[in-house]
Amino acid sequence: MVSIERLVEVFKVLGDTTRLKIVKLLSEQELRVGEIVEILGLAQSSVSQHLARLRSAKLVTERREGQVVYYALNWENFLAFEQSCKRFMESELGSIETMEHECQLLQAIVGGRQGGDERSERRLCAGR
C-alpha cells in the first residue's frame, strides 16, 4: 500500500524551485556545497538548508572525503518515490485508507453517470 503521508512529505520537499534545481544538478553530478552555491548564486547557508531538507526526505546522500562533503541524488529512493506515485495513481480509490470519505462522496455524486473513458468505466471505489 502506498503511504499518502510519504508522498505528501516528498512533494512538499520537491515543491520548491531551488530544491528542484539542486535535485536536477545532483542527478547530473555529485557536487560539494560550494559548487552548488557557485552554480545557483545562493548563500551557503541557504544551500545547506535546502540540502538538509532533501536529506531528511532521503532524496540526497552525502559522502565525506576528509573534510569535504559530496552530495548526490539518492537514485534508489528517488525511483522508489516515482514508483509510489505511479502505484498511487493506478490504485483503486477505495483501497486508499485515508480516502474513504472521498470515495463515498464520489459514488454519491457520479455513481450513476454513464460513458466516459476506460478509467471512468471501472467500478467506482473498487477495493473497498
Contacts in CASP RR format, 6 or more apart in sequence:
PFRMAT RR
TARGET T0000
AUTHOR 0000-0000-0000
METHOD contacts of the structure
MODEL  1
MVSIERLVEVFKVLGDTTRLKIVKLLSEQELRVGEIVEILGLAQSSVSQH
LARLRSAKLVTERREGQVVYYALNWENFLAFEQSCKRFMESELGSIETME
HECQLLQAIVGGRQGGDERSERRLCAGR
1 95 0 8 1.000
1 96 0 8 1.000
1 97 0 8 1.000
2 84 0 8 1.000
2 87 0 8 1.000
2 88 0 8 1.000
2 91 0 8 1.000
2 96 0 8 1.000
3 84 0 8 1.000
4 88 0 8 1.000
4 96 0 8 1.000
4 98 0 8 1.000
4 99 0 8 1.000
6 81 0 8 1.000
6 84 0 8 1.000
7 81 0 8 1.000
7 84 0 8 1.000
7 85 0 8 1.000
7 88 0 8 1.000
9 57 0 8 1.000
10 57 0 8 1.000
10 59 0 8 1.000
10 81 0 8 1.000
13 19 0 8 1.000
13 53 0 8 1.000
13 54 0 8 1.000
13 56 0 8 1.000
13 57 0 8 1.000
13 59 0 8 1.000
14 20 0 8 1.000
14 23 0 8 1.000
14 59 0 8 1.000
16 50 0 8 1.000
16 53 0 8 1.000
18 40 0 8 1.000
18 42 0 8 1.000
18 46 0 8 1.000
18 50 0 8 1.000
19 50 0 8 1.000
19 53 0 8 1.000
19 54 0 8 1.000
21 40 0 8 1.000
22 36 0 8 1.000
22 40 0 8 1.000
22 47 0 8 1.000
22 50 0 8 1.000
22 51 0 8 1.000
22 54 0 8 1.000
22 60 0 8 1.000
23 54 0 8 1.000
23 59 0 8 1.000
23 60 0 8 1.000
23 73 0 8 1.000
23 78 0 8 1.000
25 31 0 8 1.000
25 36 0 8 1.000
25 39 0 8 1.000
25 40 0 8 1.000
26 60 0 8 1.000
26 71 0 8 1.000
26 72 0 8 1.000
26 73 0 8 1.000
27 73 0 8 1.000
30 63 0 8 1.000
30 70 0 8 1.000
30 71 0 8 1.000
30 72 0 8 1.000
31 39 0 8 1.000
31 70 0 8 1.000
31 71 0 8 1.000
31 72 0 8 1.000
32 68 0 8 1.000
32 69 0 8 1.000
32 70 0 8 1.000
32 71 0 8 1.000
33 44 0 8 1.000
33 47 0 8 1.000
33 48 0 8 1.000
33 51 0 8 1.000
33 69 0 8 1.000
33 71 0 8 1.000
34 44 0 8 1.000
34 47 0 8 1.000
36 42 0 8 1.000
36 47 0 8 1.000
36 51 0 8 1.000
36 71 0 8 1.000
37 43 0 8 1.000
37 44 0 8 1.000
37 47 0 8 1.000
40 47 0 8 1.000
51 60 0 8 1.000
51 62 0 8 1.000
51 71 0 8 1.000
54 60 0 8 1.000
55 61 0 8 1.000
55 62 0 8 1.000
58 74 0 8 1.000
58 77 0 8 1.000
59 73 0 8 1.000
59 74 0 8 1.000
59 77 0 8 1.000
59 78 0 8 1.000
59 81 0 8 1.000
60 71 0 8 1.000
60 72 0 8 1.000
60 73 0 8 1.000
60 74 0 8 1.000
61 71 0 8 1.000
61 72 0 8 1.000
61 73 0 8 1.000
61 74 0 8 1.000
62 69 0 8 1.000
62 70 0 8 1.000
62 71 0 8 1.000
62 72 0 8 1.000
63 69 0 8 1.000
63 70 0 8 1.000
63 71 0 8 1.000
63 72 0 8 1.000
64 70 0 8 1.000
88 96 0 8 1.000
92 122 0 8 1.000
92 125 0 8 1.000
92 126 0 8 1.000
92 127 0 8 1.000
93 99 0 8 1.000
93 102 0 8 1.000
93 103 0 8 1.000
93 106 0 8 1.000
93 124 0 8 1.000
93 125 0 8 1.000
93 126 0 8 1.000
94 100 0 8 1.000
94 103 0 8 1.000
94 125 0 8 1.000
94 126 0 8 1.000
94 127 0 8 1.000
94 128 0 8 1.000
95 126 0 8 1.000
95 127 0 8 1.000
95 128 0 8 1.000
96 103 0 8 1.000
100 128 0 8 1.000
103 124 0 8 1.000
103 125 0 8 1.000
103 128 0 8 1.000
104 125 0 8 1.000
106 124 0 8 1.000
106 125 0 8 1.000
107 124 0 8 1.000
107 125 0 8 1.000
110 124 0 8 1.000
111 124 0 8 1.000
113 120 0 8 1.000
115 121 0 8 1.000
END
